[in-house]
Amino acid sequence: MTTNPRRNTGFLLGFLLIALVLAGGVSYFADSDPDGLDHATLQGCEVRETPEGEELLGDCIARNAQDHKLADSPFADYAVNGDEGLSGVAGVLGVVVTLVLAGGLFWVLRKRPAKQ
Protein backbone atom coordinates (compact mmCIF):
# COMPACT_ATOMS: atom_id res chain seq x y z
CA MET A 1 0.00 0.00 0.00
CA THR A 2 1.48 3.33 -1.04
CA THR A 3 0.61 6.70 0.42
CA ASN A 4 0.44 10.03 -1.28
CA PRO A 5 3.35 12.20 0.01
CA ARG A 6 1.42 15.41 -0.73
CA ARG A 7 -1.47 14.23 1.43
CA ASN A 8 0.91 13.38 4.29
CA THR A 9 2.65 16.75 3.98
CA GLY A 10 -0.70 18.56 4.00
CA PHE A 11 -1.79 16.67 7.10
CA LEU A 12 1.48 17.39 8.91
CA LEU A 13 1.41 21.09 7.98
CA GLY A 14 -2.22 21.33 9.12
CA PHE A 15 -1.35 19.58 12.38
CA LEU A 16 1.59 21.96 12.91
CA LEU A 17 -0.56 25.01 12.21
CA ILE A 18 -3.29 23.91 14.64
CA ALA A 19 -0.72 23.06 17.33
CA LEU A 20 0.99 26.44 16.95
CA VAL A 21 -2.30 28.36 17.03
CA LEU A 22 -3.41 26.50 20.15
CA ALA A 23 -0.05 26.90 21.89
CA GLY A 24 0.44 30.52 20.86
CA GLY A 25 -3.10 31.84 21.06
CA VAL A 26 -5.13 29.81 23.49
CA SER A 27 -2.44 30.00 26.17
CA TYR A 28 -3.27 33.70 26.66
CA PHE A 29 -6.76 32.68 27.78
CA ALA A 30 -5.47 30.15 30.33
CA ASP A 31 -5.84 30.98 33.99
CA SER A 32 -2.61 32.54 35.27
CA ASP A 33 -3.33 31.18 38.75
CA PRO A 34 -4.26 27.50 38.42
CA ASP A 35 -5.38 26.22 41.79
CA GLY A 36 -6.30 22.54 41.51
CA LEU A 37 -2.98 21.11 42.60
CA ASP A 38 -2.28 24.02 44.96
CA HIS A 39 -5.65 23.52 46.63
CA ALA A 40 -5.06 19.81 47.12
CA THR A 41 -1.58 20.28 48.57
CA LEU A 42 -2.72 23.04 50.94
CA GLN A 43 -5.49 20.98 52.57
CA GLY A 44 -4.81 20.92 56.31
CA CYS A 45 -2.78 24.14 56.34
CA GLU A 46 -3.46 27.78 56.98
CA VAL A 47 -1.68 30.30 54.76
CA ARG A 48 -0.51 33.51 56.40
CA GLU A 49 1.01 36.44 54.57
CA THR A 50 4.21 37.74 56.17
CA PRO A 51 6.68 40.40 55.03
CA GLU A 52 8.97 37.58 53.86
CA GLY A 53 6.17 35.87 51.88
CA GLU A 54 3.65 33.16 52.63
CA GLU A 55 3.94 31.07 55.79
CA LEU A 56 2.20 27.72 56.08
CA LEU A 57 0.81 26.67 59.45
CA GLY A 58 -0.59 23.20 60.08
CA ASP A 59 0.00 19.84 58.47
CA CYS A 60 -0.18 19.64 54.68
CA ILE A 61 1.83 18.33 51.74
CA ALA A 62 2.81 21.84 50.64
CA ARG A 63 5.02 22.30 53.72
CA ASN A 64 7.47 19.83 52.17
CA ALA A 65 7.49 21.54 48.76
CA GLN A 66 10.74 22.76 47.26
CA ASP A 67 11.54 24.65 44.09
CA HIS A 68 12.37 22.51 41.09
CA LYS A 69 16.03 22.49 40.04
CA LEU A 70 15.07 24.26 36.82
CA ALA A 71 12.82 26.86 38.50
CA ASP A 72 15.20 29.62 37.39
CA SER A 73 15.40 28.41 33.80
CA PRO A 74 14.30 30.73 30.96
CA PHE A 75 11.04 28.84 30.30
CA ALA A 76 9.95 28.04 33.87
CA ASP A 77 6.28 28.57 34.80
CA TYR A 78 5.11 28.60 31.15
CA ALA A 79 6.71 31.98 30.52
CA VAL A 80 9.81 33.42 28.89
CA ASN A 81 12.25 34.72 31.51
CA GLY A 82 9.41 35.12 34.00
CA ASP A 83 7.33 37.40 31.73
CA GLU A 84 3.79 35.97 31.88
CA GLY A 85 2.87 38.12 28.88
CA LEU A 86 5.03 35.84 26.77
CA SER A 87 3.30 32.58 27.66
CA GLY A 88 2.24 32.18 24.02
CA VAL A 89 5.85 32.39 22.89
CA ALA A 90 6.80 29.74 25.45
CA GLY A 91 3.95 27.56 24.16
CA VAL A 92 5.04 27.93 20.52
CA LEU A 93 8.66 27.15 21.42
CA GLY A 94 7.48 24.11 23.38
CA VAL A 95 5.51 22.83 20.38
CA VAL A 96 8.45 23.35 18.02
CA VAL A 97 10.96 21.64 20.34
CA THR A 98 8.58 18.72 20.96
CA LEU A 99 7.90 18.23 17.25
CA VAL A 100 11.60 18.43 16.37
CA LEU A 101 12.51 15.87 19.05
CA ALA A 102 9.61 13.57 18.13
CA GLY A 103 10.33 13.91 14.41
CA GLY A 104 14.00 13.12 14.97
CA LEU A 105 13.10 10.10 17.07
CA PHE A 106 10.65 8.82 14.45
CA TRP A 107 13.25 9.38 11.73
CA VAL A 108 15.91 7.42 13.65
CA LEU A 109 13.52 4.58 14.51
CA ARG A 110 11.72 4.40 11.15
CA LYS A 111 11.35 1.12 9.36
CA ARG A 112 13.84 0.92 6.55
CA PRO A 113 13.48 -1.25 3.46
CA ALA A 114 15.43 -4.50 3.63
CA LYS A 115 18.72 -4.49 1.73
CA GLN A 116 18.79 -6.88 -1.22
ROGU-176675 format. One record per residue (C-alpha): x, y, z. Coordinates in nm, 3 decimals, padded with zeros to 5 digits, m for minus. Example, Ala and Ser with C-alpha at 12.3 -4.5 7.8 and 13.67 -1.06 7.14 Angstrom:
2
01.230,m00.450,00.780 $
01.367,m00.106,00.714 $
! end
This chain:
116
00.000,00.000,00.000 $
00.148,00.333,m00.104 $
00.061,00.670,00.042 $
00.044,01.003,m00.128 $
00.335,01.220,00.001 $
00.142,01.541,m00.073 $
m00.147,01.423,00.143 $
00.091,01.338,00.429 $
00.265,01.675,00.398 $
m00.070,01.856,00.400 $
m00.179,01.667,00.710 $
00.148,01.739,00.891 $
00.141,02.109,00.798 $
m00.222,02.133,00.912 $
m00.135,01.958,01.238 $
00.159,02.196,01.291 $
m00.056,02.501,01.221 $
m00.329,02.391,01.464 $
m00.072,02.306,01.733 $
00.099,02.644,01.695 $
m00.230,02.836,01.703 $
m00.341,02.650,02.015 $
m00.005,02.690,02.189 $
00.044,03.052,02.086 $
m00.310,03.184,02.106 $
m00.513,02.981,02.349 $
m00.244,03.000,02.617 $
m00.327,03.370,02.666 $
m00.676,03.268,02.778 $
m00.547,03.015,03.033 $
m00.584,03.098,03.399 $
m00.261,03.254,03.527 $
m00.333,03.118,03.875 $
m00.426,02.750,03.842 $
m00.538,02.622,04.179 $
m00.630,02.254,04.151 $
m00.298,02.111,04.260 $
m00.228,02.402,04.496 $
m00.565,02.352,04.663 $
m00.506,01.981,04.712 $
m00.158,02.028,04.857 $
m00.272,02.304,05.094 $
m00.549,02.098,05.257 $
m00.481,02.092,05.631 $
m00.278,02.414,05.634 $
m00.346,02.778,05.698 $
m00.168,03.030,05.476 $
m00.051,03.351,05.640 $
00.101,03.644,05.457 $
00.421,03.774,05.617 $
00.668,04.040,05.503 $
00.897,03.758,05.386 $
00.617,03.587,05.188 $
00.365,03.316,05.263 $
00.394,03.107,05.579 $
00.220,02.772,05.608 $
00.081,02.667,05.945 $
m00.059,02.320,06.008 $
00.000,01.984,05.847 $
m00.018,01.964,05.468 $
00.183,01.833,05.174 $
00.281,02.184,05.064 $
00.502,02.230,05.372 $
00.747,01.983,05.217 $
00.749,02.154,04.876 $
01.074,02.276,04.726 $
01.154,02.465,04.409 $
01.237,02.251,04.109 $
01.603,02.249,04.004 $
01.507,02.426,03.682 $
01.282,02.686,03.850 $
01.520,02.962,03.739 $
01.540,02.841,03.380 $
01.430,03.073,03.096 $
01.104,02.884,03.030 $
00.995,02.804,03.387 $
00.628,02.857,03.480 $
00.511,02.860,03.115 $
00.671,03.198,03.052 $
00.981,03.342,02.889 $
01.225,03.472,03.151 $
00.941,03.512,03.400 $
00.733,03.740,03.173 $
00.379,03.597,03.188 $
00.287,03.812,02.888 $
00.503,03.584,02.677 $
00.330,03.258,02.766 $
00.224,03.218,02.402 $
00.585,03.239,02.289 $
00.680,02.974,02.545 $
00.395,02.756,02.416 $
00.504,02.793,02.052 $
00.866,02.715,02.142 $
00.748,02.411,02.338 $
00.551,02.283,02.038 $
00.845,02.335,01.802 $
01.096,02.164,02.034 $
00.858,01.872,02.096 $
00.790,01.823,01.725 $
01.160,01.843,01.637 $
01.251,01.587,01.905 $
00.961,01.357,01.813 $
01.033,01.391,01.441 $
01.400,01.312,01.497 $
01.310,01.010,01.707 $
01.065,00.882,01.445 $
01.325,00.938,01.173 $
01.591,00.742,01.365 $
01.352,00.458,01.451 $
01.172,00.440,01.115 $
01.135,00.112,00.936 $
01.384,00.092,00.655 $
01.348,m00.125,00.346 $
01.543,m00.450,00.363 $
01.872,m00.449,00.173 $
01.879,m00.688,m00.122 $
! end
